[in-house]
Amino acid sequence: MIEIKGFNASPISQDELTGLADRAALEEHLDSLCGSYAESDFDDRLEFAILCIDLDGFKKFNEQYGRAEGDTLLRLVADRLQSCMRKNDVVYRIDGDEFAIVLLQVTANEVASIADRIIGTLSQPYDIGRAEPAAISVTIGAALAPRDGDTPESLLWCGDAALYIAKKAGKGVYRRYSERRSS
C-alpha cells in the first residue's frame, strides 16, 4: 500500500509493474491539492508543481531488446525517480513510459533544479543484464499551481503542453509551461 502524506484517499491505486502510484492516484491527489487551494486564502497557498516525464526512445528500446528488458528498464527508472525525490514528493507511473511527479511546497527555481537532477540521474547507463548497459534519456514538462492552473485537468494539460514543447526542443530537455510558448 502506498502512503501519500497529506492525502487522505484510501486505498491508493498502484501500478503493478513498478509499484508506483498510478494515474488514478495522481488525479485524486491533484484533486485533493486543488480542493485545498479553493478552500484557503490566496496568501496561505503553497505552490506545488507537476512534472510530466517521458522516456525518449523507449518504443525503439522495447523493439530492439524486447518487452522483458523494457519492463526491467521501467522498474529501474521508477527506482531512480524515487531516489531523486524529496520526502513529501510523490512519483506516479501514468502510462507506458510516462511518469509524473507532484512536488509539494516548491518554487519555480526548485522545480528546474529537481528536473535537471532527474535528467542527469535517469540518463546514466542502466544494467539490465546485457553485455552493454542500456542508455535512455528523459524529457520533462512542468506546470506550477496555481500559476499555471488550479484544477487537475488544467495542470495536467499545462504539464503535457510543456512536455510537448520540450520534446520539440530535443531529448533530455526540461521546459516549464508558459502561455506564450504554448500557442
Buried (B, 14 or more C-beta within 10 A) or exposed (E): EBEBEEBEEEEBBBBEEBEBBBBBBBBBBBBBBBEBBEEEEEEEBEBBBBBBBBBBEBEEBBEEBEEEBBBBBBBBBBEBBBEBBEEBBBBBBBEEBBBBBBBBEBEEEBBBEBBEEBBEBBBEEBEBEEEEEBEBBBBBBBBBBBBBBBBBEBBBBBBBBBBBBBBEEEBBBBBBBBEEEBE
